[in-house]
Amino acid sequence: MATFPFEKYFMKRQQKHQLSLILAKQGSQDWKAQLKIPPTDSRYRTEDVTATKGNEFEDYFLKRELLMGIYEKGFERPSPIQEESIPIALTGSDILARAKNGTGKTAAFCIPALEKIDQDNNVIQAVILVPTRELALQTSQVCKELGKHLNIQVMVTTGGTSLRDDIMRLYQPVHLLVGTPGRILDLAKKNLNLVVHNLKLLDVSDGWFIGYIYDDYGDSSGGAGYQADKLLSPEFQPSVEQLIRFLPSNRQVLMFSATFPVTVKDFKDRYLHKPYVINLMDELTLKGITQFYAFVEERQKVHCLNTLFSKLQINQSIIFCNSVNRVETAGQENYGAWNLVCTDLFTRGIDIQAVNVVINFDFPKNSETYLHRVGRSGRFGHLGLAVNLITYEDRFNLYRIEQELGTEIKQIPPHIDQAIYCQ
């Protein structure tokens, strides 16, 4: 009977750590009892994150220190995308993975990256590539929290900050680097030995991760990961491809996203080696998000926002506009400290668990933007509500986006049952 590479990997790993696993099981109650685990989230969750095979994080033979960070982060068991990708990523195989927003893709690549980092080897072993400063800060914080018992040094570098300071920081121990494409490329060009000498794994995801992991065997193979659709847009693709060229041929590439345009296929064919394909997108929108539209005239939009805030039970909300000027228009009223008015800068990767309502003050022009916007609510299988303010000019876009996403956006009723977005 044929044995898959990841099966051989875990058989060897299980034999190597058999004694430590026995000891771990004997003392499992002791170390778990000492963890500072947050209260269990009792909110309802959809099968986007509950339809698993029943695996536990301990089934992947992760370092105990990493397991401690995972559990103290509040993770109870792997989500479907984590179940599918973590064991494959640990074997060194390339991955092309597609999964919905808010289902755990960031941890799906951060966990294997942190597992592979040798904290005693003070070189950069993983790089996470992100499109914005805000996402860089958020992703680095996730890595710090998951790896807080591992003594792994995380550095953030983005445009708009001092390049000289970043270069000086690299003379101190850094194991994992989080940054934007242009800045990391600048560092690679100016100080190649510091940035890519020992890199091995590149990953691409919602966290737009390019990771290079230095393994136990002392080779110089390289790996990569990033949010495939955005980082392969004309804005970022040249920088990403230049970074890829710094890597050795035996690199590992992990690509994660909710949407895969044609550019991703071309990139896959050129840079991935026999990738393991994961597709959890039987439907594009999250199961727990209820979508409504309200036909309004342009001059009625601000009044409509006030009406929504008076009638809805909002924990936190995000109001999306199509331009900075429109943000000023929508934000002329005070909606409270827990409600954000913004542009599409905020649509990708940003994870705010308490957001249960998204309002499109301006309806997006394409289905990809719509998908990422509404995915800011209903994070990790929770329920959420998306309300779209539609003008006469938006009617064709509404129909087209419904068709492209295979979803139904219903007309808003006079009363919205709180049970569909507040459980």
N, C-alpha and C positions, 0 to 999 in steps of 0.2 A: 504494500500500500504506500502511495506517495506521501512524503512528508514535506509540508510547506516550509519555506525558510524561517518564518516566525515561530513555527512549532519547534524546529531544531534549536532556534535561539533560546526559547524558554526551557527546553529540555536541558540544554547545557547550563543555562543559568540556574535552573532548579538544582542540578547536581552540585554546582559550584557552591551554592549557598545553603545546602541541605541542613548543615548543622546550625547555622545562624537562624534558619527558618524555624527549626525545632525549638531553639531557645526563645525565639520571638513569640511563638505560640504559647510557650509556657508562661512567659511574662506579659502576654498581650493585655491582660486586664490591668496590670500594674501601670504600664506606660500610657494606656488610653485613659485610665482613671485620673491621671495627672494633667491631662490636656484641658486647656481653657476653650471649650467648645461653645459657640454661641447657641442661644435657644433655637430649637427646631422651628423652621418656617412651616407653619400649619396652613398656609394659604393653599387653595386648590391649584393643582398643576395638571396640564394637559399631557397627552401622550407624546407630544413633541420631545419631552424630556423623560417621561416615565416608561416609554415602550422600550425597555432594555432587555438584555439577556440574563440579567440577574447577577452580573459580575460585581465584585468589590474592588476598590483600589488596591487592596493587599494582594489580589490575584496577579498583579503585574510585577511582583517582587521588587517594589520600589524601596529605596532607602528609608529606614524608619524615620529619619529626620524630615524627609520630604513628606511622608505620610502624616507626620505630626502637623506640618504646615497646611496640608490639604484639609485635614479634619478641623483644625482651628480656623480655617477660612470659612467653614460652614458647609463644605462639600460632604455629602453623606455617601453617595455612590456615583459611579460614572454615568453621565448622560449617554444617549445613543451615539453621538459623534465621538465622544471620548472613548467609549467602548470599542468602537471600530478602529480608531486611529492610533491610540496610545500604544497598543502592543505592536502594531506595524512600524510605527516611528522608532520604537526602541530597537528594532532589528537593523536599522540603517537603510531600509527601503525608501525610495521616493514615493510620495503620496500626492494624489490629486483628489481633494475632498470637497464636496458640496453639501452644505447644511444650512438650515434657516438661521436668520439672525436671532441672537439671544438664546441659543441652545448649548452654549459651552465650548465654542470653537477655540477661544483664547486659551483656556486651560488644556485643550486637546493638544496644543503644541508646546505650551509652556512647561507642562509636567514632564514630557520626555526630554526637553532641553535641560531642565534643572537636574533630572536624573543623570544625564550623561556628563554634566560638568564636573571636573575634578577640582575641588576647592583648594587642593594643595598645589595646583599648577597655576601660578599667577600670570596667566595670559588670557586674552579674550578668547572665549570658547563658544560664545553664542552672540548673535546680533539680531535684534528685533527691529525691523524696518517699518515705520509708520508714516502716514502722510501729514500729520499735524502735530504741533507741540502738545495740544491737549491730550491727544490719544497716546503720545509718547509717555507723558506723565502718568496717565491711567494704567497703561500696560506695564510700565516699570513697577508701579505700586503692586499690581497683581503678582509679579515675579518676586518682589521683596516679601510679600505676605506668604506666598506658597513656600518660599525658600528661606524663611527667617531662621530656621534651625540648622541651616546648611552652611552658614558663614560664607555665602556667595556675595561678591561685591557687584552691585548693579550701577551702571552709569547712564545718564540721559544726555543726549546731545541733539540739538535742533538748530535750524537757521534762526538768525536774529539774536544769537548769543555769541560770546567771544570764542572764536576758533582757537586762539592762542591758549585760553584757559582750558579748553577741551584737550588740546594736545598735551599740556602740562599734566592734566588729570590722568592721562593715559600712561604716564610714567609711574603712577601708583597702581596697585593691584586692581584690575578690572576683569571679571569673569564673563559678564553679560552686558552688552551694549544695546541700548534702545535709542533709536534716532530716526530722523527723516532722511530720505534717499540722497539728496544733494549734500547734506552735511557729512553723512557717513562716507560718501564718495570722496569728498574733500579730505577727510582724515586718511582714507586709504591711499590717496595719491601723495599726501604730504608725509605720511608716516606708515608706510606699507607694512613694515615688520611688526609694528605694534598692533595693527588692526587685523591683518589676515594671515599672519604667519602660521598659526596653529588652528585655523578655523576649519570646521568639517561639516556642519549641517546648516542648510538654509531652508527656512520655512516661511510660507506665505499665507496670511490669514486675515480674519477680521482685525486681529491685532497687527496685521501686516508685518509678519515676523520673518526676518531673515536671520536664521540662526546658523552658526558654524560651531560644531562641537568637536572638541579634541578628546579622543577616546583613550582607553587604557593601553592601547597597543603602540602608541607613539607614532602613528602615521600622520600624514599631513593632508588627508582627504578633507573635502569641504562640503558643507551642506547649506541649504537655503530654504526660507519660507516667507510668505508675504500674503496680503490680501490681494488675490490674483487680479480681480477685475479693475480695481482702482490703480494699483501699482503698475499695471500694464497699459494704462491710458497714455496718450501722447505726452502728458505732463511729466510722468515718472519713468516710463519704460526705458528711455536712453540711459538714465542713471542706473536702473536696476540691471540692465544688460552689461554695463561697464563693470558693475560690482561682480557680476557672475564671472566675468573674464579674469578676475583676480583669483578665482578658485581653481583648485586642481580638478582634473577630469573625473576623479572618483568621489565627487561630492554627493551629498544627499539633499534633495529638494522636496519640501513639503508645501503644497499649495492648498489653501483653504479659502472658500468664499461662499456667499449665497447665490451669486450670479457669475456666470462664466461667458463672457463675450468671445468673439472669434479670435481676438488677440491672445487669449489664454491657450487655445488649442495650438496656435502657431508656436507660442513660447514652450508649451509642453513638448511638442515634437522636436524642438531644437535643443532643449536643455534638460529634460527629464529622462532618466534611464529606466525603462520598463516600470512606470509608476503603478502603484496599487491604487485603483480607482474606487472611491467611496461616494455614493450618491444617495443622500437621505432626503431628496427633494421630490417626493411623490406629489406634493403640492407646494406652491411657493410662499403663501402667506401663513403666518403662525395660526394654529388651530384656536388659540384662546383669544384672538383679537376680533371683536365685532366692528364692522365698518359701516358707517352711515355717510350720506351726503345731504347737504341742505342747499337748495337753490336760493341764491340771494343776489341782490344788485350790489355792485361794488361799494356804493356809499352806505350800505347796510351792514358791512362786515364787522366793524367795531362794535356796533350795537348787538349784533348776533353773538359776538364773543362774550359780551357782558351777560347776555341771556344764558348762554351755556354755563358760565361760571356760577350763576345764581341757581341753576337747576341740577347740575351734575355733582356727584360726590367725588371730588378730586383729591387724591393723595398728593401727587405732583404731576405737572403737565409740561409738555413741550409744544409751543406754537411755532409752526414752520412758515417761513416766508421765502419768496424767490429772489430777494435782493436785500441789501443793507438798508436802502431807502424804505422798503416795505416793512422792515423790522421796526423802523422808527414810527411808521403809521400804526402798525398793530400794537406797539408798545406804549402808545400815548396814554393808555389807562394803566392804573396800578392793579395788577392781578395777584399781588402777594409775593412773598419771598420764595415760595416753592414752585413757581411757575416761570418757565424760561421761554423767551421769544428769541428766535435765532434763524439763521440761514442753514443751507445744507452742509455747512462745515461740521454740523453736529450729527449728521445722519449715520455715519459709519463708526462702528466699533464702540462708541461711547455707551457705557453701561450704567444706568441709574435704576436700581431695582425697584424703587418706590414709584416710578412713573407708571400711572395706569391710564392716562388719557393723552392722546396726541391729536392736535388740531392742525389741519392744513389750512391756514389763513389764505394762502395762495396755493392752488392745486398744482402739483408738479407737472412738468412737461413730458416725462417718460416713466415707464413702469419700473425701471431700476431704481430711480430716485424715490418713487412712491413706496417701493418695497422696503428700502432702508429707513425711510421716515417712520412708517407705521411700526416697524420692528423695534423702535425705541420704547414702545409699551409692550406689556405682556412678556417681559424678560423671563427667561428660564422656565417657560411653561406656565407662567401665571396669566391671569385674565387681563385684558386691556380693551380700550375703546379708541377707535380712530374716527374723527369727525372731519369731513371735507366740506369747505365752503365753496360752492360751485356757482360760477357766473354763466351767463349764456355762452360766452366764448369758450368755456371749459367743457362744454357738453360732449364734444367729439373726443377729447382727451380722456374723459371719464369712461366712455364706452370702449375706447381702444385699450386702456389700461386694464379694464375688467377682462377683456378678451385675452390679452397677452398673459395675464397672471392666472387666468382660469378661476377668477373669484367673483363674488357678487357684492357690490356696494349698494346697500339698500337706502331708500329715502328715510330720513330721520323721523321717528314717530313723535307724537306730542309728549309722551312720557317714556323714558328709558329706564328699564328695570336695573337697579343697582347690582343685582345678582350676576349680570353678564360681564361686569368689569370690576367688581369690588370684593370678590370672595378671596 
